[in-house]
Amino acid sequence: MTRTGAALISVVIGLVPIIVQAENSLTTAQAKEHMGQSATVCGDVVSTRYASKSRGNPTFINLDKPYPNQIFTVLIWGSDRPKFGNPEEKYGSKHICVTGRITEYRGVPEVAAYDPSQVRIQ
């Protein structure tokens, strides 16, 4: 086998866990048990906010419970926002799934979405 062929096999094998993980999604309540892991989290969009005057111009998409009682947030930074169009309209009141690394901000799990391919409307 050539080095290129071996590298390609390594890349393909490396992608398998991501694909399998996307099929086995978590609820927003389960996300807190998976901090630091890459996963797909699904829930209903119940509130959104574009903080255009805040540092980084973030957009917050809260799933299953609205702010300030949110249990999971999708974060879109202002620098990535143009890729999403108007995320408040696009995702508002829809059931979505987001795939990415689960982090925590002030005790609430979140995933930062840098590309629209990370967010799927169901």
LODRENDREN-86916 format. One line per field, with one value per residue: x negated, y, z negated of N, C-alpha, C in turn; chain; residue in one letter. Coordinates in Angstrom, 3 decimals. Example, Ala and Ser with C-alpha at 12.3 -4.5 7.8 and 13.67 -1.06 7.14 Angstrom:
LODRENDREN-86916
nc1: [-13.190, -12.850]
nc2: [-5.690, -2.250]
nc3: [-7.800, -7.080]
cac1: [-12.300, -13.670]
cac2: [-4.500, -1.060]
cac3: [-7.800, -7.140]
cc1: [-13.200, -12.900]
cc2: [-3.300, 0.030]
cc3: [-7.800, -7.870]
ch: [A, A]
aa: [A, S]
//
This chain:
LODRENDREN-86916
nc1: [-0.850, -0.493, -1.937, -0.193, 2.254, 2.456, 2.609, 5.026, 6.812, 6.476, 7.556, 10.238, 11.035, 10.702, 12.858, 15.129, 16.071, 17.205, 19.309, 20.910, 21.474, 23.059, 25.403, 26.376, 27.852, 27.863, 30.033, 30.869, 30.694, 29.022, 26.593, 24.907, 23.609, 21.654, 19.539, 16.819, 16.670, 17.181, 20.270, 23.680, 26.372, 29.794, 32.786, 35.621, 35.862, 36.297, 35.746, 33.943, 31.102, 29.449, 26.619, 25.583, 24.159, 22.423, 19.178, 17.589, 19.951, 22.043, 24.492, 27.101, 28.687, 31.136, 32.065, 34.901, 35.467, 36.109, 33.845, 33.594, 33.219, 32.108, 31.095, 29.372, 27.245, 26.739, 24.070, 23.212, 20.655, 20.108, 18.342, 18.789, 21.440, 22.456, 22.356, 24.536, 26.756, 29.723, 29.860, 31.771, 34.283, 34.059, 33.711, 35.493, 38.113, 37.963, 37.132, 33.936, 30.668, 27.398, 23.982, 20.903, 18.146, 18.876, 18.989, 18.781, 20.470, 20.784, 22.036, 23.813, 24.286, 22.920, 22.609, 20.412, 21.154, 19.575, 19.987, 22.668, 23.159, 22.979, 25.378, 28.562, 31.831, 34.703]
nc2: [-1.167, 2.253, 5.272, 7.397, 6.095, 4.792, 7.024, 8.111, 6.096, 6.304, 8.853, 8.480, 6.454, 7.883, 9.637, 8.164, 7.955, 10.528, 10.578, 8.456, 9.495, 11.705, 10.490, 9.506, 11.430, 13.842, 14.928, 18.260, 18.326, 16.170, 17.067, 18.359, 16.299, 15.629, 17.385, 18.920, 17.040, 16.132, 16.285, 15.727, 17.761, 18.102, 20.096, 22.274, 25.518, 28.196, 30.764, 33.608, 35.753, 38.476, 39.935, 42.607, 44.808, 43.837, 42.544, 40.835, 40.402, 38.352, 35.799, 34.282, 31.247, 29.711, 26.591, 24.619, 25.799, 29.201, 32.059, 33.648, 31.076, 29.091, 25.857, 24.943, 26.325, 27.548, 29.088, 31.708, 33.444, 36.898, 37.264, 35.014, 35.117, 36.228, 33.988, 32.522, 33.955, 35.303, 34.147, 34.179, 34.289, 32.139, 29.832, 30.196, 29.118, 26.493, 22.963, 21.996, 20.568, 20.636, 20.256, 19.783, 20.723, 20.442, 22.941, 24.989, 27.768, 29.893, 27.861, 26.750, 24.466, 24.694, 24.960, 26.220, 27.387, 27.513, 27.281, 26.943, 24.261, 22.878, 23.062, 21.704, 21.702, 20.096]
nc3: [0.000, 0.733, -0.673, -0.458, -0.128, -2.612, -4.270, -3.429, -4.206, -6.978, -7.421, -6.626, -8.437, -10.779, -10.635, -11.135, -13.930, -14.273, -12.427, -13.398, -15.914, -15.250, -14.473, -16.858, -18.777, -21.478, -24.131, -25.246, -28.020, -28.542, -27.630, -29.506, -30.740, -29.026, -28.709, -27.079, -25.114, -21.657, -20.108, -19.014, -19.655, -20.287, -20.164, -20.902, -19.567, -21.604, -22.407, -21.182, -20.688, -19.380, -20.180, -19.355, -20.289, -22.123, -23.103, -20.514, -19.206, -19.625, -18.758, -20.389, -20.686, -22.260, -23.569, -24.339, -26.950, -27.664, -27.864, -30.993, -31.928, -30.417, -29.228, -27.407, -24.939, -21.656, -20.220, -18.099, -16.781, -15.967, -13.803, -12.299, -11.729, -9.197, -7.499, -8.262, -7.607, -8.715, -11.671, -13.756, -12.535, -10.741, -12.380, -14.456, -16.597, -15.717, -15.583, -16.193, -15.521, -16.688, -16.001, -17.537, -19.713, -23.084, -25.393, -28.380, -29.702, -32.279, -33.766, -31.966, -29.350, -26.058, -22.461, -20.124, -16.999, -14.016, -11.383, -9.064, -8.420, -10.743, -12.010, -11.951, -10.747, -11.906]
cac1: [0.000, -1.265, -1.777, 1.017, 3.379, 2.526, 3.070, 6.447, 7.529, 6.455, 8.499, 11.583, 11.291, 10.817, 14.157, 16.209, 16.717, 18.000, 20.533, 21.703, 21.938, 24.124, 26.625, 26.810, 27.878, 28.164, 31.002, 30.205, 30.432, 27.894, 25.366, 24.034, 22.854, 20.701, 18.674, 15.511, 16.798, 17.898, 21.529, 24.824, 27.383, 31.031, 33.816, 36.486, 35.421, 37.334, 35.390, 32.719, 30.691, 28.257, 26.036, 24.764, 23.327, 21.524, 17.889, 17.674, 21.259, 22.577, 25.898, 27.410, 29.881, 31.393, 32.904, 35.809, 35.910, 35.602, 32.995, 32.334, 33.255, 31.711, 30.333, 28.370, 27.155, 25.911, 23.417, 22.666, 19.910, 20.396, 17.502, 19.354, 22.865, 22.854, 22.515, 25.815, 27.865, 30.356, 30.140, 32.978, 35.408, 33.814, 33.853, 36.497, 39.285, 37.760, 36.376, 32.644, 29.570, 26.105, 22.868, 19.648, 17.585, 19.698, 18.255, 19.659, 20.354, 21.585, 22.802, 24.745, 23.597, 23.122, 21.768, 20.184, 21.318, 18.750, 20.418, 24.065, 23.229, 23.053, 26.761, 29.526, 33.242, 35.401]
cac2: [0.000, 3.488, 6.168, 8.178, 5.201, 4.600, 8.281, 8.240, 5.163, 6.895, 9.968, 7.915, 5.781, 8.943, 10.296, 7.271, 8.314, 11.737, 10.195, 7.660, 10.376, 12.545, 9.698, 9.314, 12.773, 14.040, 15.962, 19.389, 17.960, 15.231, 17.732, 18.683, 15.090, 15.375, 18.556, 18.657, 16.061, 16.529, 15.551, 16.389, 18.056, 18.526, 20.689, 23.293, 26.898, 28.905, 32.183, 33.986, 37.138, 38.968, 40.957, 43.368, 45.793, 43.128, 42.154, 39.648, 40.405, 36.988, 35.441, 33.188, 30.478, 28.888, 25.433, 23.993, 26.776, 30.523, 32.853, 33.332, 29.712, 28.190, 24.672, 24.719, 27.460, 27.532, 30.383, 32.073, 34.689, 37.899, 37.059, 33.895, 35.379, 36.359, 32.656, 31.978, 34.828, 35.805, 32.916, 34.275, 33.904, 30.823, 28.749, 30.528, 28.242, 25.216, 21.915, 21.932, 19.798, 21.283, 19.340, 20.446, 20.469, 21.002, 23.679, 25.517, 29.181, 30.206, 26.695, 26.306, 23.863, 25.354, 24.619, 27.333, 26.990, 28.359, 27.049, 26.453, 22.802, 22.327, 23.194, 21.042, 21.857, 18.813]
cac3: [0.000, 0.796, -1.829, -0.226, -0.406, -4.064, -4.857, -3.117, -5.079, -8.322, -7.448, -6.566, -9.711, -11.779, -10.527, -11.524, -15.195, -14.108, -11.724, -14.323, -16.961, -14.733, -14.429, -18.235, -19.330, -22.887, -24.471, -25.881, -29.415, -28.567, -27.183, -30.636, -31.084, -27.945, -28.563, -26.488, -24.032, -20.444, -20.052, -18.401, -20.660, -19.628, -21.003, -20.305, -19.738, -22.353, -22.461, -20.470, -20.923, -18.691, -21.051, -18.405, -20.978, -23.038, -22.526, -19.663, -18.539, -19.601, -18.641, -21.292, -20.344, -23.446, -23.280, -25.311, -27.950, -27.282, -28.745, -31.670, -32.461, -29.341, -29.630, -26.359, -24.027, -20.448, -20.123, -16.786, -16.906, -14.940, -12.619, -11.536, -11.506, -7.781, -6.890, -8.694, -7.228, -9.933, -12.418, -14.574, -11.667, -10.139, -13.349, -15.462, -16.774, -15.015, -16.278, -15.523, -16.090, -16.469, -16.218, -17.874, -21.042, -24.151, -26.418, -29.412, -30.018, -33.467, -34.177, -30.920, -28.208, -24.767, -21.318, -19.211, -15.598, -13.161, -10.015, -9.028, -8.318, -12.097, -12.507, -11.077, -11.112, -11.783]
cc1: [-0.901, -1.031, -0.500, 2.249, 3.559, 3.042, 4.562, 7.281, 7.585, 7.459, 9.927, 11.940, 11.474, 12.164, 15.309, 16.834, 17.592, 19.333, 21.450, 22.282, 23.100, 25.450, 27.208, 26.791, 28.259, 29.318, 30.225, 29.852, 29.235, 26.560, 24.398, 23.181, 21.746, 19.802, 17.309, 15.540, 17.454, 19.132, 22.556, 25.896, 28.608, 32.020, 34.617, 35.927, 36.563, 37.007, 34.075, 32.376, 29.416, 27.734, 25.051, 23.844, 22.371, 20.235, 18.044, 18.992, 21.898, 24.076, 26.097, 28.719, 30.091, 32.404, 33.653, 36.281, 35.309, 34.654, 33.891, 32.278, 32.832, 30.920, 29.295, 28.419, 26.291, 25.376, 22.878, 21.970, 20.206, 19.588, 18.024, 20.809, 23.253, 23.056, 23.909, 27.013, 28.425, 30.748, 31.388, 34.206, 35.272, 34.113, 34.963, 37.705, 39.180, 37.055, 35.070, 31.706, 28.288, 25.007, 21.604, 19.194, 18.448, 18.784, 19.270, 19.404, 21.330, 22.545, 23.761, 23.948, 23.915, 22.217, 21.641, 20.278, 20.557, 19.168, 21.848, 24.188, 23.299, 24.484, 27.716, 30.935, 33.928, 36.875]
cc2: [1.237, 4.322, 6.994, 7.345, 4.978, 5.862, 8.461, 7.327, 5.721, 8.017, 9.441, 7.234, 6.807, 9.632, 9.452, 7.648, 9.565, 11.406, 9.407, 8.554, 11.245, 11.794, 9.501, 10.661, 12.760, 15.022, 17.109, 19.077, 17.013, 15.911, 18.007, 17.499, 14.810, 16.584, 18.142, 17.672, 16.696, 15.652, 16.362, 16.532, 18.618, 19.091, 21.722, 24.681, 27.661, 30.380, 32.406, 35.420, 37.417, 40.137, 41.798, 44.385, 45.154, 42.754, 40.849, 39.516, 39.017, 36.919, 34.223, 32.547, 29.489, 27.795, 24.966, 24.883, 28.128, 31.128, 33.601, 31.929, 28.670, 26.998, 24.298, 25.893, 27.119, 28.959, 30.575, 33.413, 35.602, 37.717, 35.933, 34.128, 35.532, 35.018, 32.085, 32.794, 35.467, 34.593, 32.966, 33.861, 32.478, 29.682, 28.977, 29.611, 26.920, 24.227, 21.769, 20.975, 20.538, 20.289, 20.139, 20.063, 21.182, 21.651, 24.235, 27.002, 29.497, 29.080, 26.137, 25.694, 24.617, 24.741, 25.873, 26.793, 27.999, 28.285, 26.512, 24.944, 22.132, 22.305, 22.602, 21.268, 20.526, 19.035]
cc3: [0.000, -0.460, -1.692, -0.546, -1.895, -4.752, -4.625, -4.012, -6.500, -8.444, -7.471, -7.886, -10.815, -11.757, -11.048, -12.864, -15.091, -13.455, -12.659, -15.412, -16.505, -14.701, -15.825, -18.940, -20.811, -23.033, -25.116, -27.335, -29.535, -28.259, -28.325, -31.079, -30.070, -27.682, -28.008, -25.334, -22.815, -20.345, -19.277, -19.467, -19.944, -20.630, -20.235, -20.587, -20.403, -22.565, -21.730, -20.838, -20.157, -19.518, -20.238, -19.071, -21.990, -22.322, -21.741, -18.922, -18.480, -19.338, -19.531, -20.861, -21.487, -23.128, -24.527, -26.460, -27.577, -28.324, -29.726, -32.273, -31.442, -29.880, -28.582, -25.387, -22.824, -20.321, -18.706, -16.973, -15.729, -13.675, -11.724, -11.139, -10.029, -7.062, -7.160, -8.214, -8.485, -10.781, -13.282, -13.775, -11.154, -11.111, -14.375, -15.428, -16.018, -15.942, -15.513, -16.246, -15.743, -16.826, -16.477, -19.264, -22.093, -25.187, -27.409, -29.582, -31.142, -33.843, -33.145, -29.770, -26.922, -23.714, -20.474, -17.793, -14.737, -11.700, -10.016, -8.915, -9.690, -12.624, -11.480, -11.610, -10.908, -11.564]
ch: [A, A, A, A, A, A, A, A, A, A, A, A, A, A, A, A, A, A, A, A, A, A, A, A, A, A, A, A, A, A, A, A, A, A, A, A, A, A, A, A, A, A, A, A, A, A, A, A, A, A, A, A, A, A, A, A, A, A, A, A, A, A, A, A, A, A, A, A, A, A, A, A, A, A, A, A, A, A, A, A, A, A, A, A, A, A, A, A, A, A, A, A, A, A, A, A, A, A, A, A, A, A, A, A, A, A, A, A, A, A, A, A, A, A, A, A, A, A, A, A, A, A]
aa: [M, T, R, T, G, A, A, L, I, S, V, V, I, G, L, V, P, I, I, V, Q, A, E, N, S, L, T, T, A, Q, A, K, E, H, M, G, Q, S, A, T, V, C, G, D, V, V, S, T, R, Y, A, S, K, S, R, G, N, P, T, F, I, N, L, D, K, P, Y, P, N, Q, I, F, T, V, L, I, W, G, S, D, R, P, K, F, G, N, P, E, E, K, Y, G, S, K, H, I, C, V, T, G, R, I, T, E, Y, R, G, V, P, E, V, A, A, Y, D, P, S, Q, V, R, I, Q]
//
